[in-house]
Amino acid sequence: MQIPIENIYFLLCYAWNNLDEKDRVNVSIDDKTELLDLFAKVLINATKMLLKRGIDKNYIDYTEELAGVKGKIQISQTLKSNLLFKQRTICAFDDFSANIISNRILVSTIYRLIRTKGLDKQLKNELVSLQRMLSDINQIEITNPLFKQVRLSRNNRFYGFIMNVCQIIYENSFPAEVQGKYKFSDFTRDDSKMNHLFEVFIRNFYRIEQKKYKTVKKETILWQFDNTDNESYKYLPQMETDITLENDEEKIIIDAKFYRETMTLNYNKERIKSANIYQLFSYLLNQQDGNLKTQNATGILLYPTIETDYDLNFKYNEHKIKIKTVNLNTNWRNISSRLKDIIELEKTAI
């Protein structure tokens, strides 16, 4: 499946819920741009914007051995280390500095990109220049939990976008055979990662781009089995929708599936993947609670277009059941229009 680089970027920006920041970062993208170069361009533009605004600073707590006194002397540690006769002390103090976690992640990501195989030479030179401008900030060993330590506020919320870019670069770059070098893995070839991206993109697209449905969320649905004993019930798998759209009168459940093949073949005949339709059908049956909108809820299986567009429509009692596709290999206006049409927004003022 071929998805244009620009559309990959748009999917990510919706998934990150950072559309405003995306629009402010002007990235020139053409058909020859590789995914690695895309993220390098985004990070370069975002870092330049950050430097114009002024990088974030905060107070950092230090405990260090010093000549003389700074801040609060740690008497016990100083005596145990036998430092007084050397006219040295161990002191605790704070310092207003740019050497905070978010900036250290940024600098470490720039360092990693510079050493990644296949990066465009001009982009590499720009990253080297940025690294020099941020030379006072120490590098750090990046891990996924480290990103959770970054604290965002109204004043530094642009860092949220930058941290998303840094995290996706970190998660998709790995040590190369040559020590100190990295290689970049194209996550668009990983079905599991693309399935997650596709789901989050669809959910945030409907959360941002429409007003008809007040609630857009993942929904946990309980099995409507008679609970004869608690021991048996706890072994049931949890049902959680990918996307539930809901207002006072209507409800839509969407199961977003990213596959290399939309349909399965059975005796050379195309068929809907049975597990997908069973899953959606189970959602519709078990979410019914006697309320009219749950009795009339619509279920949609949504796939990216592979070779053929599908618009299949069924009905069970009062439930509409639809199998739809969206072509991600087209311009963004067509994608947006198609997604709105799938939930019949084009027939309603948004």
Residue, then its C-alpha position, 0 to 999 in steps of 0.5 A: m500500500q502506497i501512502p504519500i509522505e505528506n499524508i503520513y505526516f497529516l495522519l501523525c499530526y491528527a494522531w498527536n492531536n497537534l494540528d496547530e503546531k503542524d500548520r506552524v511548521n512549514v515542511s516542503i514535501d515532495d514525492k522523493t522525500e524519504l520518511l527519515d528525511l521527513f522527520a528530520k525536516v520537521l525537527i529542524n523546522a520545529t527547533k528553529m522555531l523554538l530557538k526564535r521563541g526562546i528555549d524553555k528553562n527551569y530550576i534544576d536541583y543539584t547535589e555536588e561536591l564544591a570548593g566553598v559553599k553554594g546553597k545548602i551544605q549537606i553536613s552529614q555527607t561532607l563529614k563522611s567524605n572527610l572534605l572539610f580539611k580540603q576546604r570542600t563541601i557537598c552542597a544542595f542547590d538549584d540552578f535556572s537552566a536550559n538543561i532540562i529533560s525536554n531540551r536534553i531529549l531534543v539534543s540527543t535526538i538531533y545527535r541520533l539523526i546526524r548519525t543515522k544512515g541514509l539521511d540527506k546530506q543537506l539535512k545532516n548539515e543543518l542538524v549539525s548547525l543546530q547541535r552547535m547552537l544547543s551545545d550547552i545542553n547535555q545529552i541523555e540516554i533516551t528511553n520511552p519512560l523518559f518522555k512521560q517525565v516532560r511536563l507541558s504547560r500553556n507556556n511550553r506546549f509546543y514542546g509536546f509536538i517536538m517530543n512526539v517527533c523525537q519519540i517516533i524517531y527514537e522508536n524507529s531508529f536502531p543501532a547499526e552494525v557500525q558502533g555509534k551509527y543508527k539505521f531507521s526503520d520504515f514503520t509504514r511497513d509494520d502492520s501493527k504500528m500502522n493499525h494503531l496509527f490508523e485507529v488513533f487518526i480516525r478517532n481524532f479526525y472525528r473528534i476535531e473535524q465534526k460537531k454533530y457527535k458530542t462524544v468521540k471515544k473508545e468505549t468499554i462494552l460489557w457482555q450481556f451474559d447472565n452472571t451465574d458466578n463471578e469466577s466464570y465472568k472474569y475470564l471473558p475478554q474485554m470488549e473495547t471499541d476503536i471509536t464510538l461517536e455519540n449524541d443524544e439521538e444517535k450512536i455509531i461504532i467504528d472498528a478501524k482495521f489497517y490491512r495489506e488486503t481488505m478482503t479475504l479470498n475463499y474459493n477465489k471469491e472475496r469475503i469480508k474477514s469473518a473475525n472483523i464482522y463477528q467483532l463488530f456484530s458483538y459490539l452492537l448486540n452487547q451495547q444495547d441497553g434499552n435506550l433507542k439510540t443503542q437499539n438503532a446504533t450503526g456499526i462500521l468496519l473501516y479499512p484503507t483502500i488497497e486496490t478497490d473501494y468498498d461501500l457495502n451496506f447491511k441491516y440487522n433489526e434496526h442496526k445499519i452495518k457498513i463496510k467502508t474504505v478510505n483511499l489514503n493515496t489521494n489528496w487530503r481534501n478527498i480523504s477528509s470528504r470521504l471520512k465525513d461522508i462515511i458517517e453521513l456528515e455531508k448530509t448534515a451541517i457541521 
